[in-house]
């Protein structure tokens, strides 16, 4: 039989830590939260071409596109 270490936290602490609102706050870099996702290579190439024409970064162009999507979606939901 294996020897196990006793838990250093009480059962009440473990219960409270499992609550949905007990999750730690998201890590921010400055005022921004990092996000990782994958896109098809052809879409990335199109975004890069548009970003170069607009003299902006890829991340900024994706942010602009996402903001436009959210605004359009909000208008559609309000109608």
Secondary structure, DSSP 8 states (H G I E B T S, - for coil): -------SS-HHHHHHHTSGGGS----EETTEE-------HHHHHHHHHHHHHHT--HHHHHHHHHHHHHHHHHHHHH-
